[in-house]
Amino acid sequence: MPPMTRSILFVCLGNICRSPTAEAVFRNLAEGRGLEIDSAGTSGWHNGHPSDARASAEAAKRGIDMSPIRSRKVVSGDFDRFDLIIGMDAQNMLDL
């Protein structure tokens, strides 16, 4: 039996739309289960920026708050820190 996943990182290019949305939705679904959930981008273009306003607005319509999430770039330590890293598309997987 494989070890249980305790930490998940979602990754897209800029970490302002897809991966922070996945982080927020999954965090909402997994609340209280003791999982570490985060998101990052393969580029550092938006480091420190909040999620895209359109993505945040769509999440808010569904009762999901993305306001605490800030963009960050994937770092090599993420490969040791997270049990599961999910690239949001094929290019993200290649970049990882």
C-alpha positions as CSV (number, residue, x, y, z in Angstrom):
1,M,0.0,0.0,0.0
2,P,1.5,3.4,-1.0
3,P,2.1,6.0,1.7
4,M,-0.7,8.5,2.4
5,T,-0.5,11.8,0.7
6,R,-0.3,14.6,3.3
7,S,0.9,17.6,1.2
8,I,-0.1,18.7,-2.3
9,L,1.3,21.5,-4.5
10,F,-0.6,22.7,-7.6
11,V,1.6,24.4,-10.3
12,C,0.8,26.5,-13.3
13,L,2.8,29.2,-15.2
14,G,2.2,32.4,-13.2
15,N,0.4,31.1,-10.1
16,I,-2.4,33.7,-10.4
17,C,-5.2,31.8,-12.1
18,R,-5.3,28.0,-12.4
19,S,-3.0,26.7,-9.6
20,P,-4.3,29.2,-6.9
21,T,-7.9,28.3,-7.9
22,A,-7.1,24.6,-7.5
23,E,-5.4,25.3,-4.2
24,A,-8.4,27.2,-2.9
25,V,-11.0,24.7,-4.1
26,F,-9.1,21.7,-2.8
27,R,-8.3,23.4,0.5
28,N,-12.1,24.1,0.9
29,L,-12.9,20.4,0.1
30,A,-10.2,19.0,2.4
31,E,-10.8,21.3,5.3
32,G,-10.1,19.6,8.6
33,R,-8.3,16.7,7.1
34,G,-4.8,17.9,8.1
35,L,-3.4,18.3,4.6
36,E,-0.9,20.9,3.5
37,I,-2.1,22.4,0.3
38,D,-0.2,25.1,-1.7
39,S,0.3,26.4,-5.2
40,A,3.2,27.9,-7.2
41,G,4.2,28.9,-10.6
42,T,7.0,27.8,-12.9
43,S,7.8,31.5,-13.6
44,G,8.4,34.2,-11.0
45,W,6.6,36.9,-13.0
46,H,3.9,37.5,-10.4
47,N,5.8,36.8,-7.2
48,G,3.9,38.2,-4.2
49,H,0.8,39.2,-6.3
50,P,-2.7,38.2,-5.3
51,S,-4.7,35.8,-7.5
52,D,-6.2,37.2,-10.7
53,A,-9.3,39.3,-9.9
54,R,-11.5,37.3,-12.3
55,A,-10.5,34.0,-10.8
56,S,-11.0,35.3,-7.3
57,A,-14.5,36.7,-8.3
58,E,-15.6,33.3,-9.7
59,A,-14.3,31.5,-6.6
60,A,-16.1,34.0,-4.4
61,K,-19.4,33.3,-6.2
62,R,-19.0,29.7,-5.0
63,G,-18.1,30.7,-1.4
64,I,-14.4,30.2,-1.8
65,D,-12.0,32.8,-0.6
66,M,-8.8,33.2,-2.5
67,S,-7.7,36.5,-0.9
68,P,-4.9,35.0,1.3
69,I,-3.1,33.4,-1.6
70,R,0.0,35.1,-3.0
71,S,1.9,34.0,-6.1
72,R,5.3,32.3,-5.6
73,K,7.7,30.5,-7.8
74,V,8.4,26.8,-7.4
75,V,11.7,26.1,-5.6
76,S,13.7,23.0,-5.5
77,G,12.8,22.4,-1.9
78,D,9.2,21.9,-3.0
79,F,10.1,18.5,-4.4
80,D,11.1,17.3,-0.9
81,R,8.3,19.2,0.9
82,F,5.3,17.9,-1.1
83,D,4.1,14.3,-1.5
84,L,2.2,15.2,-4.7
85,I,2.9,17.9,-7.2
86,I,0.3,18.5,-9.9
87,G,1.2,20.4,-13.0
88,M,-1.9,22.1,-14.5
89,D,-0.9,21.4,-18.1
90,A,1.7,19.4,-20.1
91,Q,4.0,22.4,-20.4
92,N,4.0,22.9,-16.6
93,M,4.9,19.2,-16.2
94,L,7.8,19.6,-18.6
95,D,9.0,22.8,-16.9
96,L,8.8,21.0,-13.5
